[in-house]
């Protein structure tokens, strides 16, 4: 990735609402260059532009981090879980990984504890035939110290890039 594209990416990570004209002024280049590079980034790298809402004001009071230990990883389990979460837009992340004796993590939003327990009951019924154990860590949205946004990660990304250039 060229330096101009990286600079543009960092600007978009900080604030994707900026116009191409505003970004061009900040980066001291032409608006057409920014527009051209933005299109390249959107094709190669940017999956979507999204907002980060105030979850509490939307009635989301719990964020659940559910960790699972699969007896064995299988395409059959992945298919079953993919089908399960396809109808559950409250699941915002699901992925394989390693740590704390677990092999999978899921992040989901819930209106209240009753909603969460019903969700977990259904999740357990889907996973039980695969020898999974599920553990959850629940966070109340009124206890968030920092929200998860890419703009929070910009400084880390910028610093890493600067380290490479040294």
ABEGO torsion letter per residue (X at the ends): XBAAAAAAAAAAAABAABBAAAAAAAAGBBAAAAAAAAAAAAAAABABBBBBBBAAAAGBABBBBBBBBBABBBAAAAAAAAAAAAABAABABBBBBBEGGBABBBBBBBABAAAAAAAAAAAAAAAAAAGBBBBBBBBBAAABABBBBAAAAAAAAAAAAAAAAX
